[in-house]
Amino acid sequence: MMKIELTENAANRVNTMLQQRGSGLGLRLGTRQAGCSGFEYTVDYADEIRDEDEVFESHGVRVIVDRGSMPYLNGTTVDYVRMNALHEGFEFHNPNVKNMCGCGESFTV
């Protein structure tokens, strides 16, 4: 069974972002080939649901993922963390990752 989950912190952040933006169906997650390790995460607003998308719901927030990214993201939990006043963002806990680059921006599966 395919799944992607948000923590409560991540869901709250997505809801805040969507409210500030004034539109959107949820959070769009994906992967693309890039970086020094092979893949990087993509995070965006979802304004539509396409035929090739999988839709998950977590803490009342829709998470939309294209089927091509699912093998790399299946089982992932997305958190929203605040390291300090200047650094905050989404953090991916992905069981498929075999290795990450030194900067933490890209990964290998």
Chimera marker file (.cmm) of the C-alpha trace (Angstrom):
<marker_set name="trace">
<marker id="1" x="0.000" y="0.000" z="0.000" r="1" g="1" b="0" radius="0.5"/>
<marker id="2" x="1.374" y="3.383" z="-1.023" r="1" g="1" b="0" radius="0.5"/>
<marker id="3" x="1.416" y="6.180" z="1.519" r="1" g="1" b="0" radius="0.5"/>
<marker id="4" x="2.860" y="9.561" z="2.306" r="1" g="1" b="0" radius="0.5"/>
<marker id="5" x="2.155" y="11.317" z="5.583" r="1" g="1" b="0" radius="0.5"/>
<marker id="6" x="2.541" y="14.750" z="7.086" r="1" g="1" b="0" radius="0.5"/>
<marker id="7" x="3.239" y="15.375" z="10.735" r="1" g="1" b="0" radius="0.5"/>
<marker id="8" x="0.824" y="17.655" z="12.519" r="1" g="1" b="0" radius="0.5"/>
<marker id="9" x="3.424" y="20.470" z="12.335" r="1" g="1" b="0" radius="0.5"/>
<marker id="10" x="3.763" y="20.031" z="8.562" r="1" g="1" b="0" radius="0.5"/>
<marker id="11" x="-0.018" y="19.926" z="8.057" r="1" g="1" b="0" radius="0.5"/>
<marker id="12" x="-0.438" y="23.106" z="10.115" r="1" g="1" b="0" radius="0.5"/>
<marker id="13" x="2.248" y="24.848" z="8.048" r="1" g="1" b="0" radius="0.5"/>
<marker id="14" x="0.645" y="23.786" z="4.748" r="1" g="1" b="0" radius="0.5"/>
<marker id="15" x="-2.758" y="25.034" z="5.950" r="1" g="1" b="0" radius="0.5"/>
<marker id="16" x="-1.212" y="28.380" z="6.930" r="1" g="1" b="0" radius="0.5"/>
<marker id="17" x="0.547" y="28.680" z="3.558" r="1" g="1" b="0" radius="0.5"/>
<marker id="18" x="-2.637" y="27.857" z="1.628" r="1" g="1" b="0" radius="0.5"/>
<marker id="19" x="-4.661" y="30.365" z="3.655" r="1" g="1" b="0" radius="0.5"/>
<marker id="20" x="-2.067" y="33.098" z="3.078" r="1" g="1" b="0" radius="0.5"/>
<marker id="21" x="-2.012" y="32.275" z="-0.619" r="1" g="1" b="0" radius="0.5"/>
<marker id="22" x="-5.815" y="32.266" z="-0.817" r="1" g="1" b="0" radius="0.5"/>
<marker id="23" x="-6.072" y="29.214" z="-3.072" r="1" g="1" b="0" radius="0.5"/>
<marker id="24" x="-4.791" y="25.703" z="-3.624" r="1" g="1" b="0" radius="0.5"/>
<marker id="25" x="-5.948" y="22.129" z="-3.194" r="1" g="1" b="0" radius="0.5"/>
<marker id="26" x="-3.037" y="20.971" z="-1.057" r="1" g="1" b="0" radius="0.5"/>
<marker id="27" x="0.671" y="20.242" z="-1.129" r="1" g="1" b="0" radius="0.5"/>
<marker id="28" x="2.333" y="18.842" z="-4.255" r="1" g="1" b="0" radius="0.5"/>
<marker id="29" x="5.387" y="16.688" z="-3.595" r="1" g="1" b="0" radius="0.5"/>
<marker id="30" x="7.662" y="15.118" z="-6.158" r="1" g="1" b="0" radius="0.5"/>
<marker id="31" x="11.198" y="14.265" z="-7.129" r="1" g="1" b="0" radius="0.5"/>
<marker id="32" x="13.417" y="15.271" z="-10.001" r="1" g="1" b="0" radius="0.5"/>
<marker id="33" x="16.814" y="14.166" z="-11.175" r="1" g="1" b="0" radius="0.5"/>
<marker id="34" x="19.279" y="16.736" z="-9.881" r="1" g="1" b="0" radius="0.5"/>
<marker id="35" x="21.998" y="17.366" z="-7.380" r="1" g="1" b="0" radius="0.5"/>
<marker id="36" x="25.148" y="15.415" z="-6.694" r="1" g="1" b="0" radius="0.5"/>
<marker id="37" x="23.369" y="12.262" z="-5.437" r="1" g="1" b="0" radius="0.5"/>
<marker id="38" x="20.752" y="11.803" z="-8.152" r="1" g="1" b="0" radius="0.5"/>
<marker id="39" x="17.372" y="13.108" z="-6.936" r="1" g="1" b="0" radius="0.5"/>
<marker id="40" x="15.990" y="16.069" z="-5.076" r="1" g="1" b="0" radius="0.5"/>
<marker id="41" x="12.582" y="16.769" z="-3.582" r="1" g="1" b="0" radius="0.5"/>
<marker id="42" x="10.152" y="19.214" z="-5.137" r="1" g="1" b="0" radius="0.5"/>
<marker id="43" x="7.565" y="21.007" z="-3.003" r="1" g="1" b="0" radius="0.5"/>
<marker id="44" x="4.852" y="23.237" z="-4.424" r="1" g="1" b="0" radius="0.5"/>
<marker id="45" x="1.211" y="24.187" z="-4.141" r="1" g="1" b="0" radius="0.5"/>
<marker id="46" x="-1.256" y="21.878" z="-5.842" r="1" g="1" b="0" radius="0.5"/>
<marker id="47" x="-3.746" y="23.852" z="-7.916" r="1" g="1" b="0" radius="0.5"/>
<marker id="48" x="-5.058" y="20.831" z="-9.809" r="1" g="1" b="0" radius="0.5"/>
<marker id="49" x="-5.159" y="17.071" z="-9.597" r="1" g="1" b="0" radius="0.5"/>
<marker id="50" x="-3.944" y="15.403" z="-12.774" r="1" g="1" b="0" radius="0.5"/>
<marker id="51" x="-4.676" y="11.924" z="-14.112" r="1" g="1" b="0" radius="0.5"/>
<marker id="52" x="-1.150" y="10.781" z="-13.210" r="1" g="1" b="0" radius="0.5"/>
<marker id="53" x="-1.443" y="11.924" z="-9.564" r="1" g="1" b="0" radius="0.5"/>
<marker id="54" x="-1.914" y="9.965" z="-6.374" r="1" g="1" b="0" radius="0.5"/>
<marker id="55" x="-3.781" y="11.830" z="-3.624" r="1" g="1" b="0" radius="0.5"/>
<marker id="56" x="-3.264" y="11.218" z="0.092" r="1" g="1" b="0" radius="0.5"/>
<marker id="57" x="-4.810" y="12.944" z="3.080" r="1" g="1" b="0" radius="0.5"/>
<marker id="58" x="-2.921" y="13.569" z="6.287" r="1" g="1" b="0" radius="0.5"/>
<marker id="59" x="-4.196" y="15.640" z="9.228" r="1" g="1" b="0" radius="0.5"/>
<marker id="60" x="-6.856" y="17.103" z="6.938" r="1" g="1" b="0" radius="0.5"/>
<marker id="61" x="-4.384" y="18.203" z="4.230" r="1" g="1" b="0" radius="0.5"/>
<marker id="62" x="-4.249" y="16.763" z="0.726" r="1" g="1" b="0" radius="0.5"/>
<marker id="63" x="-0.831" y="15.611" z="-0.457" r="1" g="1" b="0" radius="0.5"/>
<marker id="64" x="-0.630" y="15.194" z="-4.241" r="1" g="1" b="0" radius="0.5"/>
<marker id="65" x="2.209" y="13.155" z="-5.778" r="1" g="1" b="0" radius="0.5"/>
<marker id="66" x="2.768" y="12.224" z="-9.422" r="1" g="1" b="0" radius="0.5"/>
<marker id="67" x="2.949" y="8.455" z="-9.972" r="1" g="1" b="0" radius="0.5"/>
<marker id="68" x="6.490" y="8.741" z="-11.357" r="1" g="1" b="0" radius="0.5"/>
<marker id="69" x="7.732" y="10.020" z="-7.982" r="1" g="1" b="0" radius="0.5"/>
<marker id="70" x="5.858" y="7.450" z="-5.874" r="1" g="1" b="0" radius="0.5"/>
<marker id="71" x="8.560" y="4.732" z="-5.947" r="1" g="1" b="0" radius="0.5"/>
<marker id="72" x="10.988" y="7.278" z="-4.448" r="1" g="1" b="0" radius="0.5"/>
<marker id="73" x="8.561" y="8.808" z="-1.935" r="1" g="1" b="0" radius="0.5"/>
<marker id="74" x="6.423" y="5.870" z="-0.784" r="1" g="1" b="0" radius="0.5"/>
<marker id="75" x="6.490" y="5.603" z="3.003" r="1" g="1" b="0" radius="0.5"/>
<marker id="76" x="7.839" y="9.115" z="3.500" r="1" g="1" b="0" radius="0.5"/>
<marker id="77" x="6.810" y="11.271" z="6.436" r="1" g="1" b="0" radius="0.5"/>
<marker id="78" x="7.173" y="15.028" z="5.942" r="1" g="1" b="0" radius="0.5"/>
<marker id="79" x="7.758" y="17.201" z="8.984" r="1" g="1" b="0" radius="0.5"/>
<marker id="80" x="8.056" y="20.968" z="9.335" r="1" g="1" b="0" radius="0.5"/>
<marker id="81" x="10.927" y="21.971" z="11.577" r="1" g="1" b="0" radius="0.5"/>
<marker id="82" x="12.265" y="25.243" z="12.898" r="1" g="1" b="0" radius="0.5"/>
<marker id="83" x="15.995" y="25.008" z="13.634" r="1" g="1" b="0" radius="0.5"/>
<marker id="84" x="16.357" y="28.648" z="14.686" r="1" g="1" b="0" radius="0.5"/>
<marker id="85" x="14.966" y="32.070" z="13.801" r="1" g="1" b="0" radius="0.5"/>
<marker id="86" x="16.614" y="31.975" z="10.368" r="1" g="1" b="0" radius="0.5"/>
<marker id="87" x="16.234" y="28.337" z="9.355" r="1" g="1" b="0" radius="0.5"/>
<marker id="88" x="12.951" y="26.479" z="9.013" r="1" g="1" b="0" radius="0.5"/>
<marker id="89" x="11.475" y="24.169" z="6.434" r="1" g="1" b="0" radius="0.5"/>
<marker id="90" x="10.133" y="20.790" z="5.436" r="1" g="1" b="0" radius="0.5"/>
<marker id="91" x="12.159" y="17.765" z="6.475" r="1" g="1" b="0" radius="0.5"/>
<marker id="92" x="11.710" y="14.429" z="4.704" r="1" g="1" b="0" radius="0.5"/>
<marker id="93" x="11.943" y="11.122" z="6.582" r="1" g="1" b="0" radius="0.5"/>
<marker id="94" x="12.192" y="8.815" z="3.579" r="1" g="1" b="0" radius="0.5"/>
<marker id="95" x="12.807" y="5.083" z="4.134" r="1" g="1" b="0" radius="0.5"/>
<marker id="96" x="13.852" y="4.666" z="0.473" r="1" g="1" b="0" radius="0.5"/>
<marker id="97" x="16.962" y="6.863" z="0.735" r="1" g="1" b="0" radius="0.5"/>
<marker id="98" x="20.197" y="4.891" z="0.538" r="1" g="1" b="0" radius="0.5"/>
<marker id="99" x="22.571" y="7.855" z="0.596" r="1" g="1" b="0" radius="0.5"/>
<marker id="100" x="22.462" y="11.662" z="0.764" r="1" g="1" b="0" radius="0.5"/>
<marker id="101" x="24.925" y="14.199" z="-0.525" r="1" g="1" b="0" radius="0.5"/>
<marker id="102" x="27.022" y="16.162" z="1.935" r="1" g="1" b="0" radius="0.5"/>
<marker id="103" x="24.863" y="19.269" z="1.665" r="1" g="1" b="0" radius="0.5"/>
<marker id="104" x="21.666" y="17.279" z="2.292" r="1" g="1" b="0" radius="0.5"/>
<marker id="105" x="19.945" y="18.618" z="-0.805" r="1" g="1" b="0" radius="0.5"/>
<marker id="106" x="19.889" y="15.455" z="-2.903" r="1" g="1" b="0" radius="0.5"/>
<marker id="107" x="19.602" y="11.714" z="-2.328" r="1" g="1" b="0" radius="0.5"/>
<marker id="108" x="20.073" y="8.266" z="-3.864" r="1" g="1" b="0" radius="0.5"/>
<marker id="109" x="17.515" y="5.453" z="-3.743" r="1" g="1" b="0" radius="0.5"/>
<link id1="1" id2="2" r="1" g="1" b="0" radius="0.2"/>
<link id1="2" id2="3" r="1" g="1" b="0" radius="0.2"/>
<link id1="3" id2="4" r="1" g="1" b="0" radius="0.2"/>
<link id1="4" id2="5" r="1" g="1" b="0" radius="0.2"/>
<link id1="5" id2="6" r="1" g="1" b="0" radius="0.2"/>
<link id1="6" id2="7" r="1" g="1" b="0" radius="0.2"/>
<link id1="7" id2="8" r="1" g="1" b="0" radius="0.2"/>
<link id1="8" id2="9" r="1" g="1" b="0" radius="0.2"/>
<link id1="9" id2="10" r="1" g="1" b="0" radius="0.2"/>
<link id1="10" id2="11" r="1" g="1" b="0" radius="0.2"/>
<link id1="11" id2="12" r="1" g="1" b="0" radius="0.2"/>
<link id1="12" id2="13" r="1" g="1" b="0" radius="0.2"/>
<link id1="13" id2="14" r="1" g="1" b="0" radius="0.2"/>
<link id1="14" id2="15" r="1" g="1" b="0" radius="0.2"/>
<link id1="15" id2="16" r="1" g="1" b="0" radius="0.2"/>
<link id1="16" id2="17" r="1" g="1" b="0" radius="0.2"/>
<link id1="17" id2="18" r="1" g="1" b="0" radius="0.2"/>
<link id1="18" id2="19" r="1" g="1" b="0" radius="0.2"/>
<link id1="19" id2="20" r="1" g="1" b="0" radius="0.2"/>
<link id1="20" id2="21" r="1" g="1" b="0" radius="0.2"/>
<link id1="21" id2="22" r="1" g="1" b="0" radius="0.2"/>
<link id1="22" id2="23" r="1" g="1" b="0" radius="0.2"/>
<link id1="23" id2="24" r="1" g="1" b="0" radius="0.2"/>
<link id1="24" id2="25" r="1" g="1" b="0" radius="0.2"/>
<link id1="25" id2="26" r="1" g="1" b="0" radius="0.2"/>
<link id1="26" id2="27" r="1" g="1" b="0" radius="0.2"/>
<link id1="27" id2="28" r="1" g="1" b="0" radius="0.2"/>
<link id1="28" id2="29" r="1" g="1" b="0" radius="0.2"/>
<link id1="29" id2="30" r="1" g="1" b="0" radius="0.2"/>
<link id1="30" id2="31" r="1" g="1" b="0" radius="0.2"/>
<link id1="31" id2="32" r="1" g="1" b="0" radius="0.2"/>
<link id1="32" id2="33" r="1" g="1" b="0" radius="0.2"/>
<link id1="33" id2="34" r="1" g="1" b="0" radius="0.2"/>
<link id1="34" id2="35" r="1" g="1" b="0" radius="0.2"/>
<link id1="35" id2="36" r="1" g="1" b="0" radius="0.2"/>
<link id1="36" id2="37" r="1" g="1" b="0" radius="0.2"/>
<link id1="37" id2="38" r="1" g="1" b="0" radius="0.2"/>
<link id1="38" id2="39" r="1" g="1" b="0" radius="0.2"/>
<link id1="39" id2="40" r="1" g="1" b="0" radius="0.2"/>
<link id1="40" id2="41" r="1" g="1" b="0" radius="0.2"/>
<link id1="41" id2="42" r="1" g="1" b="0" radius="0.2"/>
<link id1="42" id2="43" r="1" g="1" b="0" radius="0.2"/>
<link id1="43" id2="44" r="1" g="1" b="0" radius="0.2"/>
<link id1="44" id2="45" r="1" g="1" b="0" radius="0.2"/>
<link id1="45" id2="46" r="1" g="1" b="0" radius="0.2"/>
<link id1="46" id2="47" r="1" g="1" b="0" radius="0.2"/>
<link id1="47" id2="48" r="1" g="1" b="0" radius="0.2"/>
<link id1="48" id2="49" r="1" g="1" b="0" radius="0.2"/>
<link id1="49" id2="50" r="1" g="1" b="0" radius="0.2"/>
<link id1="50" id2="51" r="1" g="1" b="0" radius="0.2"/>
<link id1="51" id2="52" r="1" g="1" b="0" radius="0.2"/>
<link id1="52" id2="53" r="1" g="1" b="0" radius="0.2"/>
<link id1="53" id2="54" r="1" g="1" b="0" radius="0.2"/>
<link id1="54" id2="55" r="1" g="1" b="0" radius="0.2"/>
<link id1="55" id2="56" r="1" g="1" b="0" radius="0.2"/>
<link id1="56" id2="57" r="1" g="1" b="0" radius="0.2"/>
<link id1="57" id2="58" r="1" g="1" b="0" radius="0.2"/>
<link id1="58" id2="59" r="1" g="1" b="0" radius="0.2"/>
<link id1="59" id2="60" r="1" g="1" b="0" radius="0.2"/>
<link id1="60" id2="61" r="1" g="1" b="0" radius="0.2"/>
<link id1="61" id2="62" r="1" g="1" b="0" radius="0.2"/>
<link id1="62" id2="63" r="1" g="1" b="0" radius="0.2"/>
<link id1="63" id2="64" r="1" g="1" b="0" radius="0.2"/>
<link id1="64" id2="65" r="1" g="1" b="0" radius="0.2"/>
<link id1="65" id2="66" r="1" g="1" b="0" radius="0.2"/>
<link id1="66" id2="67" r="1" g="1" b="0" radius="0.2"/>
<link id1="67" id2="68" r="1" g="1" b="0" radius="0.2"/>
<link id1="68" id2="69" r="1" g="1" b="0" radius="0.2"/>
<link id1="69" id2="70" r="1" g="1" b="0" radius="0.2"/>
<link id1="70" id2="71" r="1" g="1" b="0" radius="0.2"/>
<link id1="71" id2="72" r="1" g="1" b="0" radius="0.2"/>
<link id1="72" id2="73" r="1" g="1" b="0" radius="0.2"/>
<link id1="73" id2="74" r="1" g="1" b="0" radius="0.2"/>
<link id1="74" id2="75" r="1" g="1" b="0" radius="0.2"/>
<link id1="75" id2="76" r="1" g="1" b="0" radius="0.2"/>
<link id1="76" id2="77" r="1" g="1" b="0" radius="0.2"/>
<link id1="77" id2="78" r="1" g="1" b="0" radius="0.2"/>
<link id1="78" id2="79" r="1" g="1" b="0" radius="0.2"/>
<link id1="79" id2="80" r="1" g="1" b="0" radius="0.2"/>
<link id1="80" id2="81" r="1" g="1" b="0" radius="0.2"/>
<link id1="81" id2="82" r="1" g="1" b="0" radius="0.2"/>
<link id1="82" id2="83" r="1" g="1" b="0" radius="0.2"/>
<link id1="83" id2="84" r="1" g="1" b="0" radius="0.2"/>
<link id1="84" id2="85" r="1" g="1" b="0" radius="0.2"/>
<link id1="85" id2="86" r="1" g="1" b="0" radius="0.2"/>
<link id1="86" id2="87" r="1" g="1" b="0" radius="0.2"/>
<link id1="87" id2="88" r="1" g="1" b="0" radius="0.2"/>
<link id1="88" id2="89" r="1" g="1" b="0" radius="0.2"/>
<link id1="89" id2="90" r="1" g="1" b="0" radius="0.2"/>
<link id1="90" id2="91" r="1" g="1" b="0" radius="0.2"/>
<link id1="91" id2="92" r="1" g="1" b="0" radius="0.2"/>
<link id1="92" id2="93" r="1" g="1" b="0" radius="0.2"/>
<link id1="93" id2="94" r="1" g="1" b="0" radius="0.2"/>
<link id1="94" id2="95" r="1" g="1" b="0" radius="0.2"/>
<link id1="95" id2="96" r="1" g="1" b="0" radius="0.2"/>
<link id1="96" id2="97" r="1" g="1" b="0" radius="0.2"/>
<link id1="97" id2="98" r="1" g="1" b="0" radius="0.2"/>
<link id1="98" id2="99" r="1" g="1" b="0" radius="0.2"/>
<link id1="99" id2="100" r="1" g="1" b="0" radius="0.2"/>
<link id1="100" id2="101" r="1" g="1" b="0" radius="0.2"/>
<link id1="101" id2="102" r="1" g="1" b="0" radius="0.2"/>
<link id1="102" id2="103" r="1" g="1" b="0" radius="0.2"/>
<link id1="103" id2="104" r="1" g="1" b="0" radius="0.2"/>
<link id1="104" id2="105" r="1" g="1" b="0" radius="0.2"/>
<link id1="105" id2="106" r="1" g="1" b="0" radius="0.2"/>
<link id1="106" id2="107" r="1" g="1" b="0" radius="0.2"/>
<link id1="107" id2="108" r="1" g="1" b="0" radius="0.2"/>
<link id1="108" id2="109" r="1" g="1" b="0" radius="0.2"/>
</marker_set>
